[in-house]
Amino acid sequence: MDDLFTNGFERIVIPGTGHFPHLEQPKTVADHIVDFLNGHPASHPELEGLTES
């Protein structure tokens, strides 16, 4: 998929979450959004090693 995104992308898998992560894990999703907007990764030890760049 890297070739489809000229600036790259980050896929984040949140364990135990289905199709509605914003409803199932709202704090985790909000933290990732805020950290994305601030330009640094979210701090969630339970997700360590689960991101793909």
Backbone atoms as SQL, in Angstrom:
CREATE TABLE atoms (id INTEGER PRIMARY KEY, chain TEXT, resi INTEGER, resn TEXT, atom TEXT, x REAL, y REAL, z REAL);
INSERT INTO atoms VALUES
  (1, 'A', 1, 'MET', 'N', 0.805, -1.199, 0.000),
  (2, 'A', 1, 'MET', 'CA', 0.000, 0.000, 0.000),
  (3, 'A', 1, 'MET', 'C', 0.850, 1.266, 0.000),
  (4, 'A', 2, 'ASP', 'N', 2.116, 1.152, 0.358),
  (5, 'A', 2, 'ASP', 'CA', 2.975, 2.337, 0.418),
  (6, 'A', 2, 'ASP', 'C', 2.948, 3.140, -0.876),
  (7, 'A', 3, 'ASP', 'N', 2.852, 2.449, -2.015),
  (8, 'A', 3, 'ASP', 'CA', 2.877, 3.151, -3.293),
  (9, 'A', 3, 'ASP', 'C', 1.608, 3.984, -3.533),
  (10, 'A', 4, 'LEU', 'N', 0.555, 3.731, -2.794),
  (11, 'A', 4, 'LEU', 'CA', -0.687, 4.485, -2.952),
  (12, 'A', 4, 'LEU', 'C', -0.706, 5.780, -2.142),
  (13, 'A', 5, 'PHE', 'N', 0.218, 5.911, -1.198),
  (14, 'A', 5, 'PHE', 'CA', 0.259, 7.080, -0.322),
  (15, 'A', 5, 'PHE', 'C', 1.609, 7.763, -0.468),
  (16, 'A', 6, 'THR', 'N', 1.630, 8.900, -1.151),
  (17, 'A', 6, 'THR', 'CA', 2.894, 9.556, -1.450),
  (18, 'A', 6, 'THR', 'C', 3.603, 10.069, -0.198),
  (19, 'A', 7, 'ASN', 'N', 2.863, 10.371, 0.864),
  (20, 'A', 7, 'ASN', 'CA', 3.476, 10.840, 2.116),
  (21, 'A', 7, 'ASN', 'C', 3.488, 9.759, 3.184),
  (22, 'A', 8, 'GLY', 'N', 3.230, 8.517, 2.783),
  (23, 'A', 8, 'GLY', 'CA', 3.203, 7.423, 3.738),
  (24, 'A', 8, 'GLY', 'C', 1.900, 7.372, 4.504),
  (25, 'A', 9, 'PHE', 'N', 1.776, 6.381, 5.359),
  (26, 'A', 9, 'PHE', 'CA', 0.586, 6.233, 6.175),
  (27, 'A', 9, 'PHE', 'C', 0.949, 5.443, 7.421),
  (28, 'A', 10, 'GLU', 'N', 0.073, 5.485, 8.388),
  (29, 'A', 10, 'GLU', 'CA', 0.263, 4.705, 9.599),
  (30, 'A', 10, 'GLU', 'C', -1.035, 3.968, 9.875),
  (31, 'A', 11, 'ARG', 'N', -0.945, 2.660, 10.008),
  (32, 'A', 11, 'ARG', 'CA', -2.097, 1.832, 10.347),
  (33, 'A', 11, 'ARG', 'C', -1.968, 1.454, 11.808),
  (34, 'A', 12, 'ILE', 'N', -2.998, 1.710, 12.583),
  (35, 'A', 12, 'ILE', 'CA', -2.978, 1.401, 14.006),
  (36, 'A', 12, 'ILE', 'C', -4.068, 0.377, 14.282),
  (37, 'A', 13, 'VAL', 'N', -3.673, -0.744, 14.877),
  (38, 'A', 13, 'VAL', 'CA', -4.616, -1.791, 15.248),
  (39, 'A', 13, 'VAL', 'C', -4.865, -1.687, 16.744),
  (40, 'A', 14, 'ILE', 'N', -6.117, -1.560, 17.125),
  (41, 'A', 14, 'ILE', 'CA', -6.487, -1.471, 18.535),
  (42, 'A', 14, 'ILE', 'C', -7.120, -2.810, 18.921),
  (43, 'A', 15, 'PRO', 'N', -6.414, -3.620, 19.705),
  (44, 'A', 15, 'PRO', 'CA', -6.925, -4.945, 20.072),
  (45, 'A', 15, 'PRO', 'C', -8.292, -4.869, 20.754),
  (46, 'A', 16, 'GLY', 'N', -9.156, -5.809, 20.403),
  (47, 'A', 16, 'GLY', 'CA', -10.470, -5.873, 21.022),
  (48, 'A', 16, 'GLY', 'C', -11.467, -4.870, 20.477),
  (49, 'A', 17, 'THR', 'N', -11.113, -4.224, 19.375),
  (50, 'A', 17, 'THR', 'CA', -11.978, -3.212, 18.787),
  (51, 'A', 17, 'THR', 'C', -12.425, -3.671, 17.412),
  (52, 'A', 18, 'GLY', 'N', -13.703, -3.463, 17.102),
  (53, 'A', 18, 'GLY', 'CA', -14.245, -3.873, 15.814),
  (54, 'A', 18, 'GLY', 'C', -14.336, -2.706, 14.848),
  (55, 'A', 19, 'HIS', 'N', -15.488, -2.586, 14.225),
  (56, 'A', 19, 'HIS', 'CA', -15.695, -1.576, 13.178),
  (57, 'A', 19, 'HIS', 'C', -15.962, -0.174, 13.703),
  (58, 'A', 20, 'PHE', 'N', -16.127, -0.020, 15.011),
  (59, 'A', 20, 'PHE', 'CA', -16.454, 1.286, 15.573),
  (60, 'A', 20, 'PHE', 'C', -15.485, 1.660, 16.688),
  (61, 'A', 21, 'PRO', 'N', -14.199, 1.807, 16.349),
  (62, 'A', 21, 'PRO', 'CA', -13.217, 2.081, 17.405),
  (63, 'A', 21, 'PRO', 'C', -13.504, 3.371, 18.172),
  (64, 'A', 22, 'HIS', 'N', -14.082, 4.363, 17.502),
  (65, 'A', 22, 'HIS', 'CA', -14.382, 5.629, 18.178),
  (66, 'A', 22, 'HIS', 'C', -15.467, 5.463, 19.239),
  (67, 'A', 23, 'LEU', 'N', -16.286, 4.421, 19.130),
  (68, 'A', 23, 'LEU', 'CA', -17.306, 4.144, 20.146),
  (69, 'A', 23, 'LEU', 'C', -16.817, 3.137, 21.186),
  (70, 'A', 24, 'GLU', 'N', -15.997, 2.178, 20.737),
  (71, 'A', 24, 'GLU', 'CA', -15.540, 1.103, 21.607),
  (72, 'A', 24, 'GLU', 'C', -14.339, 1.497, 22.468),
  (73, 'A', 25, 'GLN', 'N', -13.475, 2.327, 21.941),
  (74, 'A', 25, 'GLN', 'CA', -12.267, 2.771, 22.647),
  (75, 'A', 25, 'GLN', 'C', -12.074, 4.270, 22.410),
  (76, 'A', 26, 'PRO', 'N', -13.025, 5.097, 22.830),
  (77, 'A', 26, 'PRO', 'CA', -12.970, 6.525, 22.479),
  (78, 'A', 26, 'PRO', 'C', -11.715, 7.247, 22.959),
  (79, 'A', 27, 'LYS', 'N', -11.231, 6.943, 24.154),
  (80, 'A', 27, 'LYS', 'CA', -10.039, 7.633, 24.651),
  (81, 'A', 27, 'LYS', 'C', -8.817, 7.284, 23.819),
  (82, 'A', 28, 'THR', 'N', -8.656, 6.012, 23.502),
  (83, 'A', 28, 'THR', 'CA', -7.513, 5.593, 22.692),
  (84, 'A', 28, 'THR', 'C', -7.546, 6.257, 21.325),
  (85, 'A', 29, 'VAL', 'N', -8.709, 6.266, 20.691),
  (86, 'A', 29, 'VAL', 'CA', -8.842, 6.890, 19.374),
  (87, 'A', 29, 'VAL', 'C', -8.572, 8.394, 19.472),
  (88, 'A', 30, 'ALA', 'N', -9.151, 9.038, 20.459),
  (89, 'A', 30, 'ALA', 'CA', -8.943, 10.474, 20.628),
  (90, 'A', 30, 'ALA', 'C', -7.469, 10.794, 20.877),
  (91, 'A', 31, 'ASP', 'N', -6.806, 9.976, 21.698),
  (92, 'A', 31, 'ASP', 'CA', -5.377, 10.190, 21.956),
  (93, 'A', 31, 'ASP', 'C', -4.565, 10.086, 20.676),
  (94, 'A', 32, 'HIS', 'N', -4.891, 9.123, 19.836),
  (95, 'A', 32, 'HIS', 'CA', -4.163, 8.968, 18.570),
  (96, 'A', 32, 'HIS', 'C', -4.427, 10.142, 17.634),
  (97, 'A', 33, 'ILE', 'N', -5.646, 10.619, 17.603),
  (98, 'A', 33, 'ILE', 'CA', -5.966, 11.776, 16.757),
  (99, 'A', 33, 'ILE', 'C', -5.218, 13.015, 17.242),
  (100, 'A', 34, 'VAL', 'N', -5.257, 13.267, 18.535),
  (101, 'A', 34, 'VAL', 'CA', -4.565, 14.433, 19.093),
  (102, 'A', 34, 'VAL', 'C', -3.065, 14.333, 18.845),
  (103, 'A', 35, 'ASP', 'N', -2.496, 13.148, 19.074),
  (104, 'A', 35, 'ASP', 'CA', -1.065, 12.975, 18.850),
  (105, 'A', 35, 'ASP', 'C', -0.701, 13.142, 17.375),
  (106, 'A', 36, 'PHE', 'N', -1.568, 12.667, 16.476),
  (107, 'A', 36, 'PHE', 'CA', -1.338, 12.868, 15.048),
  (108, 'A', 36, 'PHE', 'C', -1.321, 14.357, 14.731),
  (109, 'A', 37, 'LEU', 'N', -2.282, 15.075, 15.257),
  (110, 'A', 37, 'LEU', 'CA', -2.356, 16.514, 15.008),
  (111, 'A', 37, 'LEU', 'C', -1.181, 17.261, 15.629),
  (112, 'A', 38, 'ASN', 'N', -0.663, 16.735, 16.731),
  (113, 'A', 38, 'ASN', 'CA', 0.496, 17.349, 17.381),
  (114, 'A', 38, 'ASN', 'C', 1.820, 16.859, 16.798),
  (115, 'A', 39, 'GLY', 'N', 1.774, 15.840, 15.955),
  (116, 'A', 39, 'GLY', 'CA', 2.967, 15.380, 15.274),
  (117, 'A', 39, 'GLY', 'C', 3.822, 14.375, 16.017),
  (118, 'A', 40, 'HIS', 'N', 3.280, 13.697, 17.029),
  (119, 'A', 40, 'HIS', 'CA', 4.047, 12.658, 17.705),
  (120, 'A', 40, 'HIS', 'C', 3.134, 11.482, 18.042),
  (121, 'A', 41, 'PRO', 'N', 3.725, 10.277, 18.221),
  (122, 'A', 41, 'PRO', 'CA', 2.921, 9.072, 18.417),
  (123, 'A', 41, 'PRO', 'C', 2.178, 9.058, 19.749),
  (124, 'A', 42, 'ALA', 'N', 1.064, 8.364, 19.762),
  (125, 'A', 42, 'ALA', 'CA', 0.280, 8.215, 20.990),
  (126, 'A', 42, 'ALA', 'C', 1.046, 7.358, 21.990),
  (127, 'A', 43, 'SER', 'N', 0.805, 7.623, 23.246),
  (128, 'A', 43, 'SER', 'CA', 1.469, 6.868, 24.305),
  (129, 'A', 43, 'SER', 'C', 0.492, 5.856, 24.892),
  (130, 'A', 44, 'HIS', 'N', 0.499, 4.661, 24.320),
  (131, 'A', 44, 'HIS', 'CA', -0.361, 3.576, 24.787),
  (132, 'A', 44, 'HIS', 'C', 0.467, 2.303, 24.832),
  (133, 'A', 45, 'PRO', 'N', 0.976, 1.917, 26.004),
  (134, 'A', 45, 'PRO', 'CA', 1.820, 0.725, 26.107),
  (135, 'A', 45, 'PRO', 'C', 1.126, -0.532, 25.602),
  (136, 'A', 46, 'GLU', 'N', -0.203, -0.606, 25.717),
  (137, 'A', 46, 'GLU', 'CA', -0.899, -1.806, 25.277),
  (138, 'A', 46, 'GLU', 'C', -0.872, -1.968, 23.771),
  (139, 'A', 47, 'LEU', 'N', -0.529, -0.905, 23.047),
  (140, 'A', 47, 'LEU', 'CA', -0.462, -0.961, 21.585),
  (141, 'A', 47, 'LEU', 'C', 0.958, -1.042, 21.057),
  (142, 'A', 48, 'GLU', 'N', 1.928, -1.097, 21.942),
  (143, 'A', 48, 'GLU', 'CA', 3.326, -1.113, 21.532),
  (144, 'A', 48, 'GLU', 'C', 3.589, -2.250, 20.547),
  (145, 'A', 49, 'GLY', 'N', 4.214, -1.900, 19.439),
  (146, 'A', 49, 'GLY', 'CA', 4.549, -2.890, 18.424),
  (147, 'A', 49, 'GLY', 'C', 3.421, -3.210, 17.459),
  (148, 'A', 50, 'LEU', 'N', 2.281, -2.559, 17.600),
  (149, 'A', 50, 'LEU', 'CA', 1.150, -2.861, 16.733),
  (150, 'A', 50, 'LEU', 'C', 0.944, -1.855, 15.610),
  (151, 'A', 51, 'THR', 'N', 1.798, -0.832, 15.548),
  (152, 'A', 51, 'THR', 'CA', 1.644, 0.160, 14.488),
  (153, 'A', 51, 'THR', 'C', 2.477, -0.250, 13.284),
  (154, 'A', 52, 'GLU', 'N', 2.008, 0.118, 12.118),
  (155, 'A', 52, 'GLU', 'CA', 2.721, -0.138, 10.872),
  (156, 'A', 52, 'GLU', 'C', 2.952, 1.197, 10.195),
  (157, 'A', 53, 'SER', 'N', 4.173, 1.444, 9.751),
  (158, 'A', 53, 'SER', 'CA', 4.439, 2.694, 9.037),
  (159, 'A', 53, 'SER', 'C', 4.819, 2.394, 7.613);
